[in-house]
Amino acid sequence: MASNLSLFSPGSGLARPAHRRMQRELDRLDKNGQLEIARINQAADIQAERVAAVGYVGKVALREVAMLSQTEQQLASLVPMATGRLQGIADLAALALADVVAETTRRVK
């Protein structure tokens, strides 16, 4: 399919007012395009920061849950009769951490 578009050049036979109108229109299109690109880039940057924030909070929560589990296991081996209570406390703490991660995802939307 052949294109009917041709490159615009100042000496293409257009009258001066038509040339100026065309140049203004081309300038306007260029500025609009640059503005749209800036908006897209800004939106992408915001989304990337949201992802980074959720990822950061998630990683911190994962490390804390791992430490919590390790502490629970160590204490349970020292005091076997406390295993049930230790599990309950560790579960509540892990749920609270998961709640913080969920809240973070809601806040950054």
HELIX and SHEET records of a PDB file:
HELIX    1   1 ARG A   16  LEU A   78  1                                  63    
HELIX    2   2 PRO A   80  ALA A   82  5                                   3    
HELIX    3   3 THR A   83  ARG A  107  1                                  25    
END                                                                             
